[in-house]
Amino acid sequence: MAHIENKAYFKGRGAQVNTHNRFLKSSYVADHEEGIDESMLENSATQLFEEHPKKIVSISKSQDLPFLHSINPYQGGEHGCLYCYARNAHEYYGFSAGLDFERKIIVKRNAPELLEIFLNRKGYVPSSIMLSGNTDCYQPIERKLKITRALLQVFLKYKHPVGIISKNNLLLRDLDIIKELAANDLIHIAISLNSLNESLRQKLEPRTVSAQCRLSMISKLAESNIPVMLMCAPIIPGLNSDEIPQIIKSAALAGASGASFTIVRLNGSIAEIFKDWIYKTYPDRAEKVLNLIAECHEGKLNDSRWGKRISGDGKVAESIQRLFNISLNKYMGGRSMRPYNFDHFSPAHGKQLNLF
């Protein structure tokens, strides 16, 4: 593949292009730098879009996930994580998986009300529900909208188990609710961290907090006796795979009770976004990284196979798996997350929903 000339690098953004939406018949292009369509690719400010769904709990049939139920109060990712698999879902809303994913954020203000309706279904049997199954529930706009905080209040009210995956220290704002949930074994938290290299983090996840901030989050949660683990994801061979031992060691010293990992896969539009980014950002190693990723997925950048799409296969994937397991046993051997307690669930059938 020819080198993509770095004419315009958008600092503070992960994606450097707006890829074509496969669901649209036409798209805007900037064939000439002097063209009037040039503004379509500028690094514009973040915009919010309202969605009013009828349901908020997604039920997954994935064989690769430890949870089946999830809630995403936001769609899109202002954190700008270059590799995010949720980018493809943005196309369902008529947007691009590229820059649009980072600057056009969809919010679901009625999520708490819909959750309460879901928990009051007749015959409902509690099962853990994950916040951020797709995009981070602690988007920067959460500081103002507080949708995630309201969801946690509903989980606490009903004594229902909940999990959180996040990389934003805004999570600590809700420590008061999280402590109450933890006191009844109703919460698990996973902090996403895939590099201690600040230079790489700024390019790969430009609007996230630093690795040290995330380690501090783990420490504060552990000190409060809240079950917290490391989500070492995604591992990108040739970029951050060599950091696995130090990341796990650092998380263990901070108090994490466990760890998991995934290998990057570049499905759908993410492949085009990632290739454009790495040729602009790391041109000297772009080919090597892309080849290593492909070696983990039967020679392809994308991978949708159950059981293999997350862990990968082949010699490169096996070496990453071994390094992870050795490091996990060395630094977190004997640790585990406290199990959820489902006995506390208190439905309110026939009662007036207090959020209406």
Buried (B, 14 or more C-beta within 10 A) or exposed (E): EEEBEEEBEBEEBBBBBBBBBEEEEEEEEBEEEEEEEEEBBEBEEBEBEEEEEEEBBBEBEEEEEEBBBBBBBBBBBBBBBBBBBBBBBBBEBEBBBBBBBBBBBBBBBBBBBBBBBBBBEEEEEBBBBBBBBBBBBBBBBBEEBBBBBBBBBBBBBBBBBBBBBBBBBBBBBBBEBBBBBBEBBBBBBBBBBBBBBEEBBBBBBBBBBBBEBBBBBBBBBBEBEBBBBBBBBBBBBBBBBEBBBBBBBBBBEBBBBBBBBBBBBBBBBBBBBBBBBBBBBBEEEBBBBBBBBBBBBEEBBBBEEEEBBBBBBBEBBEEBBEBBEEBBEEBBEEBEBEEBEBEBBEBEEEEEEEBE
